[in-house]
Amino acid sequence: MSAISIFYGLYCNEAPVIQKVAERTGFRIIGDEVLAAHAAKLSGMPEDRIFRAFSAKASIFNAFTHEKEKAMAYLRLAMAETLHQEKIVLAGCCGQLISARITHVLRACLIADMAFRIQMAARENVSEKDAQKNIRKSDEDRSAWTLMLKKEVDPWEPALYDILIPMGKVSVDQAVELIVSNIHKDVLTPTETSRSAVADFLLQARVEVALASEGHDVDVDVRDGGVTLIINKHVLMLSRLEEELKALVSPMEGVRSVETRIGPNFHQADIYRKYDFQTPAKVLLVDDEREFVQTLSERLLLRDMGSAVAYDGESALKLVSEEEPEVMILDLKMPGIDGIEVLKRVKSSRPNIEVIILTGHGSETDKETCMNLGAFAYLQKPVDIDVLSDTLKRANEKIHRASSRKSP
């Protein structure tokens, strides 16, 4: 039995269309939230971090953590496992994860012009201003999603779908009929080739997860059990990386052969960097001395520690709420919200963040206050970079121990 994928623009009558298609076909609806929950169970990652992969905005720490790529790998694995159920309606972005070689999936898209979408939003008591804002954000996310998966900047490009339905020109029932009437066509009947493509898709996802779990970020293609690993960033010792990748993938069940090749972006300026799970990669540096903190960030990067920078307490608290750093290096004396108040608020709202105080102006009383508030360590400027690095690693170890205890 075939499956149906329905991609849509916000405020395009998507909810009633999806519901009625499911009722007419007897198929089960699986939306992005369901797939993200499945991926979260597979990975052990928080569900909100998995779901963040659907957003155009990546974390400022992503260049060091590859968290979005890891989430994508698990989303693809969740989708590959879900496809074996077949009688499903995939609603939202998730259907675009499916390989184009899997031909028994009917790919539909619902879209309309801005005027119609604003009109639909008004029926939900959404103002025109808020509707425009919501539509722009949604379209931006969908554009980034299709660019990442399909190398297509326009998410409404007709070539991406079997049916592109202009919802401003057809009724809900007409849209449903267009989808349902096509699902039983011979071209969508599962074939041996298409089912083989599902098996390859599952193997691709398993390989991607295995590589991501070891800190690697490479593209994967699978044909009849033959795995091709595509390296898209410059690497100083290519042969050594190729050997390591092959050693990871070759023993996996279902892998018939493994080859590596360089991709079209291999010669770009970025250097391939394997993520080291033993070093902290989500460090937030908070200090109003710009030259000092920028230099510190560069020195940490030389030690494979990724960091972001905030120059005042207010900016730091905003980044904490948006990005969830794991470790914070915090100065005490800053204009506006000082370091002690930042520490107090961080430990109140995000107690799992380890805070290292690094100051040139603190007193013994300040040290006692900070440690009582839950600071991990209290260091004085100027600090030896090796001492700071060791403190960061110990903080990281504490975080990972706590995370391991929470895991089932």
Secondary structure as the mmCIF struct_conf table of DSSP 4:
data_model
#
loop_
_struct_conf.conf_type_id
_struct_conf.id
_struct_conf.beg_label_comp_id
_struct_conf.beg_label_asym_id
_struct_conf.beg_label_seq_id
_struct_conf.end_label_comp_id
_struct_conf.end_label_asym_id
_struct_conf.end_label_seq_id
STRN STRN1 ALA A 3 TYR A 8
TURN_TY1_P TURN_TY1_P1 LEU A 10 TYR A 11
BEND BEND1 CYS A 12 ASN A 13
HELX_RH_AL_P HELX_RH_AL_P1 GLU A 14 THR A 25
TURN_TY1_P TURN_TY1_P2 GLY A 26 GLY A 26
HELX_LH_PP_P HELX_LH_PP_P1 PHE A 27 PHE A 27
STRN STRN2 ARG A 28 GLY A 31
HELX_RH_AL_P HELX_RH_AL_P2 ASP A 32 SER A 43
HELX_RH_AL_P HELX_RH_AL_P3 GLU A 47 PHE A 51
HELX_RH_3T_P HELX_RH_3T_P1 ARG A 52 PHE A 54
BEND BEND2 SER A 55 ALA A 56
HELX_LH_PP_P HELX_LH_PP_P2 LYS A 57 SER A 59
TURN_TY1_P TURN_TY1_P3 ILE A 60 PHE A 61
HELX_RH_AL_P HELX_RH_AL_P4 ASN A 62 THR A 65
HELX_RH_AL_P HELX_RH_AL_P5 GLU A 67 LEU A 83
TURN_TY1_P TURN_TY1_P4 HIS A 84 GLN A 85
BEND BEND3 LYS A 87 LYS A 87
STRN STRN3 ILE A 88 ALA A 91
BEND BEND4 GLY A 92 GLY A 92
HELX_RH_3T_P HELX_RH_3T_P2 CYS A 93 LEU A 97
BEND BEND5 ILE A 98 ILE A 98
TURN_TY1_P TURN_TY1_P5 ALA A 100 ARG A 101
TURN_TY1_P TURN_TY1_P6 THR A 103 HIS A 104
STRN STRN4 VAL A 105 ILE A 111
HELX_RH_AL_P HELX_RH_AL_P6 MET A 114 ARG A 123
TURN_TY1_P TURN_TY1_P7 GLU A 124 ASN A 125
HELX_RH_AL_P HELX_RH_AL_P7 GLU A 128 LYS A 150
BEND BEND6 LYS A 151 LYS A 151
BEND BEND7 VAL A 153 VAL A 153
TURN_TY1_P TURN_TY1_P8 PRO A 155 TRP A 156
HELX_RH_3T_P HELX_RH_3T_P3 PRO A 158 LEU A 160
BEND BEND8 ASP A 162 ASP A 162
STRN STRN5 ILE A 163 PRO A 166
TURN_TY1_P TURN_TY1_P9 MET A 167 LYS A 169
BEND BEND9 VAL A 170 VAL A 170
HELX_RH_AL_P HELX_RH_AL_P8 VAL A 172 ILE A 183
TURN_TY1_P TURN_TY1_P10 HIS A 184 HIS A 184
BEND BEND10 LYS A 185 LYS A 185
HELX_RH_3T_P HELX_RH_3T_P4 ASP A 186 LEU A 188
BEND BEND11 THR A 189 THR A 189
HELX_RH_AL_P HELX_RH_AL_P9 GLU A 192 SER A 213
TURN_TY1_P TURN_TY1_P11 GLU A 214 GLY A 215
STRN STRN6 ASP A 219 ARG A 223
TURN_TY1_P TURN_TY1_P12 ASP A 224 GLY A 225
STRN STRN7 GLY A 226 ILE A 231
BEND BEND12 LYS A 233 LYS A 233
STRN STRN8 HIS A 234 HIS A 234
BEND BEND13 LEU A 236 MET A 237
HELX_RH_AL_P HELX_RH_AL_P10 LEU A 238 VAL A 249
TURN_TY1_P TURN_TY1_P13 SER A 250 PRO A 251
BEND BEND14 MET A 252 MET A 252
TURN_TY1_P TURN_TY1_P14 GLU A 253 GLY A 254
STRN STRN9 SER A 257 ILE A 262
TURN_TY1_P TURN_TY1_P15 PRO A 264 HIS A 267
BEND BEND15 GLN A 268 ALA A 269
HELX_LH_PP_P HELX_LH_PP_P3 ASP A 270 ASP A 270
STRN STRN10 ILE A 271 ILE A 271
HELX_LH_PP_P HELX_LH_PP_P4 TYR A 272 TYR A 272
TURN_TY1_P TURN_TY1_P16 PHE A 277 GLN A 278
BEND BEND16 THR A 279 THR A 279
STRN STRN11 VAL A 283 VAL A 286
BEND BEND17 ASP A 288 ASP A 288
HELX_RH_AL_P HELX_RH_AL_P11 ARG A 290 LEU A 302
TURN_TY1_P TURN_TY1_P17 ARG A 303 ASP A 304
STRN STRN12 SER A 307 ALA A 310
BEND BEND18 TYR A 311 ASP A 312
HELX_RH_AL_P HELX_RH_AL_P12 GLY A 313 GLU A 323
BEND BEND19 GLU A 326 GLU A 326
STRN STRN13 VAL A 327 LEU A 330
BEND BEND20 LEU A 332 LEU A 332
BEND BEND21 PRO A 335 ILE A 337
HELX_RH_AL_P HELX_RH_AL_P13 GLY A 339 SER A 349
TURN_TY1_P TURN_TY1_P18 PRO A 351 ASN A 352
BEND BEND22 ILE A 353 ILE A 353
STRN STRN14 GLU A 354 THR A 359
BEND BEND23 GLY A 360 HIS A 361
HELX_RH_AL_P HELX_RH_AL_P14 GLU A 364 LEU A 373
TURN_TY1_P TURN_TY1_P19 GLY A 374 GLY A 374
BEND BEND24 PHE A 376 PHE A 376
STRN STRN15 ALA A 377 GLN A 380
BEND BEND25 LYS A 381 PRO A 382
HELX_RH_AL_P HELX_RH_AL_P15 ILE A 385 LYS A 406
#
